[in-house]
Amino acid sequence: MSATLTAKDFSNGNTPTWCPGCGDFGVLRGIQSALAKLNIRPENSVLVSGIGCSGKISHYFGGYSIHTTHGRTLPTALGIKSSRPELTVIAAGGDGDGYGIGVGHLVHAARRNLPVTYIVMDNSVYGNTKGQTSPTSPLGYESSTSPEGNLDQPINPLLLAWSSGATFIGQGFSGDIKHLEDLIIKGIQHDGFSLINVFSPCVVFNKAQGYDFYKEKITYQSLPAKTNPEFVSLLSENPFTSGVLWQNIKNTTRYQQQKVVESDVLSYLKARIV
């Protein structure tokens, strides 16, 4: 019988170099703990990351990992899952990487619905390049690129993913690791594409949205919305609602459809050969 896995089994020994207090520490821990609880061996897991502070998460992961180019986290992860379907594939990026240059890939990953878990560390700022406005920066946010306040309407990634056909949408907080761990477990277990947006505070450049801010704003949803109007209403009432907010288990995944086609082709060929 194999030994019980722990979060330490998913650490490669490298010391994280994030700023003290960065929310990304909590996300790394959540991923490691979730994989251990699911008893997925490190050699059967892959973590793909992009560019930015969040991109360094793959440097500290004890399974297989790839640090890819800016905004290309999802295409890389989807390619791995397509060619090695037996592996557990997790993509991890930041709001700039995932909702800026990589936002088009989010739309098409949701459409394709391959079983990949996409975790986005959302701090509403470009922390790696000194705190410029990001796609999720709130109106009025002051930065070097918006000294008089952000005038651009922030993107709503959850509504975007939902409107693109995502079958699992969750939201968590890096300051609540146990809840985040459970959310990641459910995302990995979902037989389709999973988006998990994680409020991951940047304590250096976005002090207005720190841990105390999120603890005050966040509410928890025990069950996902059952209807489209309920999901939209849920986010309209409080965009900081956390939990599994949407899950559609009725849609057959592209991956399942591919297996059916492959099975039919093999059956046909065997019949012809005989």
Backbone hydrogen bonds in HBPLUS format (Angstrom, degrees):
<---DONOR---> <-ACCEPTOR-->    atom                        ^
c    i                          cat <-CA-CA->   ^        H-A-AA   ^      H-
h    n   atom  resd res      DA  || num        DHA   H-A  angle D-A-AA Bond
n    s   type  num  typ     dist DA aas  dist angle  dist       angle   num
A0009-ASP N   A0006-THR O   3.00 MM   3  5.55 148.3  2.10 114.0 122.5     1
A0010-PHE N   A0007-ALA O   2.98 MM   3  5.53 158.7  2.03 113.9 120.9     2
A0011-SER N   A0008-LYS O   3.12 MM   3  5.20 150.5  2.21 114.9 112.1     3
A0062-GLY N   A0010-PHE O   2.68 MM  52  3.90 149.0  1.77 105.1 102.1     4
A0022-CYS N   A0019-CYS O   2.99 MM   3  5.51 158.5  2.03 145.1 143.8     5
A0025-PHE N   A0022-CYS O   3.42 MM   3  6.22 161.9  2.45 118.5 121.4     6
A0023-GLY N   A0201-PRO O   3.10 MM 178  4.98 158.4  2.15 154.9 152.9     7
A0026-GLY N   A0023-GLY O   3.11 MM   3  5.58 126.3  2.41 109.0 120.1     8
A0028-LEU N   A0024-ASP O   3.01 MM   4  6.24 165.9  2.03 154.2 156.4     9
A0029-ARG N   A0025-PHE O   3.06 MM   4  6.31 163.4  2.09 149.4 154.1    10
A0030-GLY N   A0026-GLY O   2.89 MM   4  6.05 150.6  1.97 141.3 149.8    11
A0031-ILE N   A0027-VAL O   2.96 MM   4  6.25 156.1  2.02 153.6 158.7    12
A0032-GLN N   A0028-LEU O   3.01 MM   4  6.25 169.7  2.02 155.2 157.9    13
A0033-SER N   A0029-ARG O   2.91 MM   4  6.02 166.6  1.93 152.5 156.3    14
A0034-ALA N   A0030-GLY O   2.98 MM   4  5.99 154.5  2.05 140.8 148.1    15
A0035-LEU N   A0031-ILE O   3.07 MM   4  6.26 167.2  2.09 155.1 157.4    16
A0036-ALA N   A0032-GLN O   3.10 MM   4  6.27 155.2  2.17 143.4 150.6    17
A0037-LYS N   A0033-SER O   2.95 MM   4  6.16 160.9  1.99 149.4 154.1    18
A0038-LEU N   A0034-ALA O   3.03 MM   4  6.23 143.6  2.16 143.7 153.8    19
A0040-ILE N   A0035-LEU O   3.14 MM   5  5.53 172.2  2.14 159.8 159.8    20
A0039-ASN N   A0036-ALA O   2.97 MM   3  4.96 152.4  2.05 101.5 110.1    21
A0044-ASN N   A0041-ARG O   2.84 MM   3  5.25 156.3  1.90 114.9 123.0    22
A0045-SER N   A0042-PRO O   3.16 MM   3  5.33 160.3  2.20 114.5 114.3    23
A0088-THR N   A0044-ASN O   2.95 MM  44  6.28 172.2  1.95 159.7 160.2    24
A0064-TYR N   A0045-SER O   3.11 MM  19  6.13 147.7  2.22 158.0 152.6    25
A0046-VAL N   A0088-THR O   2.92 MM  42  6.27 151.6  2.00 166.5 166.4    26
A0090-ILE N   A0046-VAL O   2.92 MM  44  6.19 168.0  1.93 167.2 171.2    27
A0047-LEU N   A0064-TYR O   2.93 MM  17  6.37 151.9  2.01 139.7 146.4    28
A0066-ILE N   A0047-LEU O   3.01 MM  19  6.47 151.1  2.10 148.9 152.9    29
A0048-VAL N   A0090-ILE O   2.85 MM  42  6.27 163.8  1.88 160.0 165.4    30
A0092-ALA N   A0048-VAL O   2.75 MM  44  6.09 156.0  1.80 167.6 172.2    31
A0049-SER N   A0066-ILE O   2.91 MM  17  6.34 164.4  1.93 166.6 171.7    32
A0068-THR N   A0049-SER O   2.85 MM  19  6.06 155.9  1.90 163.8 159.9    33
A0055-GLY N   A0052-GLY O   2.93 MM   3  5.10 133.5  2.15 101.7 115.1    34
A0056-LYS N   A0053-CYS O   3.27 MM   3  5.94 160.6  2.31 115.2 119.8    35
A0057-ILE N   A0054-SER O   3.07 MM   3  5.74 167.5  2.09 121.6 125.1    36
A0059-HIS N   A0056-LYS O   2.88 MM   3  5.31 148.4  1.98 112.1 122.0    37
A0060-TYR N   A0057-ILE O   3.30 MM   3  5.75 160.2  2.34 109.4 114.9    38
A0072-ARG N   A0069-THR O   3.13 MM   3  5.57 168.2  2.14 131.2 132.3    39
A0076-THR N   A0072-ARG O   3.41 MM   4  6.42 160.8  2.45 142.8 147.8    40
A0077-ALA N   A0073-THR O   3.03 MM   4  6.26 162.3  2.06 150.8 156.3    41
A0078-LEU N   A0074-LEU O   2.81 MM   4  5.95 164.9  1.83 162.9 166.3    42
A0079-GLY N   A0075-PRO O   2.98 MM   4  6.07 148.8  2.08 138.4 146.7    43
A0080-ILE N   A0076-THR O   3.04 MM   4  6.34 154.6  2.11 148.8 155.1    44
A0081-LYS N   A0077-ALA O   3.01 MM   4  6.27 165.0  2.03 150.6 154.4    45
A0082-SER N   A0078-LEU O   2.92 MM   4  6.03 152.5  1.99 144.2 151.7    46
A0083-SER N   A0079-GLY O   3.14 MM   4  6.28 152.9  2.22 143.2 149.3    47
A0084-ARG N   A0080-ILE O   2.75 MM   4  5.76 148.0  1.85 152.9 162.7    48
A0087-LEU N   A0084-ARG O   3.07 MM   3  5.91 170.5  2.08 128.9 131.9    49
A0117-THR N   A0089-VAL O   3.27 MM  28  6.65 165.5  2.29 157.9 157.7    50
A0091-ALA N   A0117-THR O   2.80 MM  26  6.13 163.9  1.83 154.9 160.4    51
A0119-ILE N   A0091-ALA O   2.78 MM  28  6.12 168.4  1.79 162.7 161.2    52
A0093-GLY N   A0119-ILE O   3.03 MM  26  6.55 153.4  2.10 154.4 161.8    53
A0121-MET N   A0093-GLY O   2.71 MM  28  6.09 164.1  1.73 160.3 159.8    54
A0098-GLY N   A0094-GLY O   2.74 MM   4  5.78 165.5  1.76 154.6 159.5    55
A0099-TYR N   A0095-ASP O   2.87 MM   4  5.13 148.1  1.97 122.6 132.8    56
A0100-GLY N   A0096-GLY O   3.07 MM   4  4.84 128.3  2.35 118.7 125.4    57
A0102-GLY N   A0097-ASP O   3.07 MM   5  5.68 125.1  2.39 131.2 146.6    58
A0103-VAL N   A0100-GLY O   3.32 MM   3  5.43 172.0  2.32 111.5 112.9    59
A0105-HIS N   A0102-GLY O   3.09 MM   3  5.51 129.8  2.35 108.7 120.9    60
A0106-LEU N   A0103-VAL O   3.19 MM   3  5.14 127.1  2.48  93.5 106.9    61
A0107-VAL N   A0103-VAL O   3.38 MM   4  6.75 155.9  2.44 147.9 152.0    62
A0108-HIS N   A0104-GLY O   3.32 MM   4  6.66 161.7  2.36 146.8 150.5    63
A0109-ALA N   A0105-HIS O   2.84 MM   4  5.90 147.5  1.94 145.0 154.2    64
A0110-ALA N   A0106-LEU O   3.03 MM   4  6.17 157.3  2.09 148.2 153.5    65
A0111-ARG N   A0107-VAL O   3.17 MM   4  6.47 149.9  2.26 138.4 146.7    66
A0112-ARG N   A0108-HIS O   2.95 MM   4  6.12 158.5  2.00 144.4 149.4    67
A0113-ASN N   A0109-ALA O   2.96 MM   4  6.05 154.8  2.02 146.9 153.5    68
A0116-VAL N   A0114-LEU O   2.72 MM   2  5.75 126.4  2.01 118.1 101.4    69
A0194-SER N   A0116-VAL O   3.03 MM  78  6.30 169.2  2.05 154.6 154.3    70
A0118-TYR N   A0194-SER O   2.71 MM  76  5.89 174.7  1.71 164.6 166.5    71
A0196-ILE N   A0118-TYR O   2.82 MM  78  6.09 164.0  1.84 166.5 164.8    72
A0120-VAL N   A0196-ILE O   2.98 MM  76  6.31 161.1  2.02 151.8 157.3    73
A0198-VAL N   A0120-VAL O   2.79 MM  78  5.86 167.3  1.81 171.4 168.3    74
A0122-ASP N   A0198-VAL O   2.73 MM  76  5.68 158.8  1.78 155.7 162.4    75
A0200-SER N   A0122-ASP O   3.01 MM  78  5.45 161.0  2.05 122.1 128.3    76
A0126-TYR N   A0132-GLN O   2.94 MM   6  5.08 162.8  1.97 148.6 151.1    77
A0131-GLY N   A0126-TYR O   2.77 MM   5  4.83 138.9  1.94 143.8 143.1    78
A0137-SER N   A0134-SER O   3.12 MM   3  5.21 170.0  2.13 111.8 114.5    79
A0155-ILE N   A0135-PRO O   2.89 MM  20  5.78 164.7  1.91 155.7 159.4    80
A0141-TYR N   A0138-PRO O   3.11 MM   3  5.67 158.0  2.17 139.4 138.9    81
A0140-GLY N   A0150-ASN O   2.82 MM  10  4.47 168.4  1.83 127.3 131.4    82
A0150-ASN N   A0141-TYR O   2.81 MM   9  4.91 124.9  2.12 110.8 126.5    83
A0143-SER N   A0146-SER O   3.14 MM   3  4.84 156.9  2.20  99.9 107.1    84
A0146-SER N   A0143-SER O   3.11 MM   3  4.84 144.4  2.24  92.5 103.3    85
A0149-GLY N   A0146-SER O   2.94 MM   3  5.09 162.1  1.97 116.7 118.4    86
A0160-LEU N   A0156-ASN O   3.07 MM   4  6.30 155.4  2.13 152.8 160.5    87
A0161-ALA N   A0157-PRO O   2.93 MM   4  6.07 163.6  1.95 146.6 150.3    88
A0162-TRP N   A0158-LEU O   2.95 MM   4  6.09 160.5  1.99 144.7 150.7    89
A0163-SER N   A0159-LEU O   2.89 MM   4  6.01 161.9  1.93 146.1 150.9    90
A0164-SER N   A0160-LEU O   3.10 MM   4  6.25 124.2  2.42 136.1 150.2    91
A0164-SER N   A0161-ALA O   3.10 MM   3  5.04 137.9  2.28  94.7 107.1    92
A0166-ALA N   A0161-ALA O   2.99 MM   5  5.41 164.7  2.01 148.0 145.3    93
A0165-GLY N   A0162-TRP O   3.07 MM   3  5.28 161.8  2.10 107.6 113.2    94
A0248-ASN N   A0167-THR O   2.74 MM  81  4.72 157.4  1.79 134.7 140.5    95
A0195-LEU N   A0168-PHE O   3.00 MM  27  6.24 169.1  2.01 149.1 150.6    96
A0169-ILE N   A0246-TRP O   2.85 MM  77  5.01 157.6  1.90 145.2 146.4    97
A0245-LEU N   A0169-ILE O   2.86 MM  76  5.72 138.1  2.03 147.2 160.7    98
A0246-TRP N   A0169-ILE O   3.15 MM  77  5.01 146.6  2.27 145.3 144.7    99
A0170-GLY N   A0195-LEU O   2.81 MM  25  6.19 162.3  1.84 161.5 166.3   100
A0197-ASN N   A0170-GLY O   2.97 MM  27  6.33 156.1  2.02 150.9 144.3   101
A0171-GLN N   A0243-GLY O   3.01 MM  72  5.40 150.4  2.10 140.6 149.9   102
A0243-GLY N   A0171-GLN O   2.75 MM  72  5.40 154.7  1.81 146.7 152.7   103
A0172-GLY N   A0197-ASN O   2.83 MM  25  6.31 155.2  1.89 150.9 158.5   104
A0199-PHE N   A0172-GLY O   2.93 MM  27  6.28 165.7  1.96 144.9 141.0   105
A0176-ASP N   A0173-PHE O   3.00 MM   3  5.55 165.9  2.02 120.1 122.9   106
A0174-SER N   A0199-PHE O   3.06 MM  25  6.22 172.2  2.06 152.9 153.6   107
A0180-LEU N   A0176-ASP O   3.01 MM   4  6.23 158.8  2.06 150.5 157.4   108
A0181-GLU N   A0177-ILE O   2.74 MM   4  5.86 157.8  1.78 151.8 157.6   109
A0182-ASP N   A0178-LYS O   3.16 MM   4  6.37 160.2  2.21 143.5 147.7   110
A0183-LEU N   A0179-HIS O   3.01 MM   4  6.25 149.3  2.11 143.4 152.4   111
A0184-ILE N   A0180-LEU O   2.90 MM   4  6.18 156.4  1.96 154.1 159.5   112
A0185-ILE N   A0181-GLU O   3.00 MM   4  6.26 157.5  2.05 148.9 155.2   113
A0186-LYS N   A0182-ASP O   3.10 MM   4  6.33 160.5  2.14 145.4 149.7   114
A0187-GLY N   A0183-LEU O   2.93 MM   4  6.19 148.2  2.03 142.5 152.1   115
A0188-ILE N   A0184-ILE O   2.89 MM   4  6.13 159.0  1.94 154.8 158.9   116
A0189-GLN N   A0185-ILE O   2.98 MM   4  6.19 155.4  2.04 148.0 155.2   117
A0190-HIS N   A0186-LYS O   3.06 MM   4  6.14 128.1  2.34 136.7 148.5   118
A0206-ASN N   A0202-CYS O   3.20 MM   4  5.46 149.3  2.30 136.0 143.9   119
A0209-GLN N   A0206-ASN O   3.20 MM   3  5.83 152.1  2.28 113.4 119.9   120
A0214-TYR N   A0210-GLY O   3.24 MM   4  6.63 161.9  2.28 154.6 157.7   121
A0215-LYS N   A0211-TYR O   2.94 MM   4  6.13 161.5  1.97 154.4 160.1   122
A0216-GLU N   A0212-ASP O   3.17 MM   4  6.24 143.8  2.30 139.7 147.6   123
A0217-LYS N   A0213-PHE O   3.10 MM   4  6.32 146.8  2.21 142.5 152.1   124
A0218-ILE N   A0214-TYR O   2.83 MM   4  5.62 170.4  1.83 158.3 159.2   125
A0242-SER N   A0219-THR O   2.76 MM  23  6.09 160.9  1.79 161.4 167.9   126
A0221-GLN N   A0242-SER O   2.76 MM  21  5.90 164.5  1.78 174.4 175.6   127
A0225-ALA N   A0245-LEU O   2.90 MM  20  5.81 165.8  1.92 133.5 132.0   128
A0231-PHE N   A0227-THR O   3.07 MM   4  6.38 153.2  2.15 149.9 156.7   129
A0232-VAL N   A0228-ASN O   3.08 MM   4  6.38 168.0  2.10 161.2 163.2   130
A0233-SER N   A0229-PRO O   2.90 MM   4  5.97 160.4  1.94 146.9 153.0   131
A0234-LEU N   A0230-GLU O   2.89 MM   4  5.96 147.2  2.00 140.9 149.8   132
A0235-LEU N   A0231-PHE O   3.26 MM   4  6.60 157.6  2.31 151.3 154.3   133
A0236-SER N   A0232-VAL O   2.97 MM   4  6.12 145.3  2.09 143.9 154.7   134
A0237-GLU N   A0233-SER O   2.94 MM   4  6.06 154.0  2.01 149.3 154.1   135
A0238-ASN N   A0234-LEU O   3.29 MM   4  6.49 155.9  2.35 139.4 145.5   136
A0241-THR N   A0238-ASN O   3.15 MM   3  5.70 150.0  2.24 126.0 124.2   137
A0257-GLN N   A0253-THR O   3.00 MM   4  6.33 160.9  2.04 150.0 155.4   138
A0258-GLN N   A0254-ARG O   2.82 MM   4  6.05 149.8  1.91 146.4 154.8   139
A0259-LYS N   A0255-TYR O   3.08 MM   4  6.40 151.4  2.17 143.6 150.6   140
A0260-VAL N   A0256-GLN O   3.02 MM   4  6.34 152.7  2.10 149.1 156.4   141
A0261-VAL N   A0257-GLN O   2.99 MM   4  6.28 159.8  2.03 149.8 154.7   142
A0262-GLU N   A0258-GLN O   2.91 MM   4  6.14 163.4  1.93 151.0 155.6   143
A0263-SER N   A0259-LYS O   2.92 MM   4  6.07 155.0  1.98 144.2 151.0   144
A0264-ASP N   A0260-VAL O   2.96 MM   4  6.22 157.0  2.02 148.8 154.7   145
A0265-VAL N   A0261-VAL O   2.92 MM   4  6.16 157.2  1.97 152.3 158.6   146
A0266-LEU N   A0262-GLU O   2.95 MM   4  6.16 161.8  1.98 149.6 154.3   147
A0267-SER N   A0263-SER O   2.97 MM   4  6.15 158.4  2.02 147.5 153.5   148
A0268-TYR N   A0264-ASP O   2.98 MM   4  6.17 155.1  2.04 144.8 151.4   149
A0269-LEU N   A0265-VAL O   2.95 MM   4  6.21 162.5  1.99 151.8 156.3   150
A0270-LYS N   A0266-LEU O   2.90 MM   4  6.10 161.1  1.94 150.6 155.9   151
A0271-ALA N   A0267-SER O   3.03 MM   4  6.19 156.5  2.09 143.8 150.1   152
A0272-ARG N   A0268-TYR O   2.95 MM   4  6.22 151.9  2.03 147.4 155.3   153
A0273-ILE N   A0269-LEU O   2.88 MM   4  6.09 154.4  1.95 149.9 156.8   154
A0274-VAL N   A0270-LYS O   2.99 MM   4  6.14 164.3  2.02 150.3 154.2   155
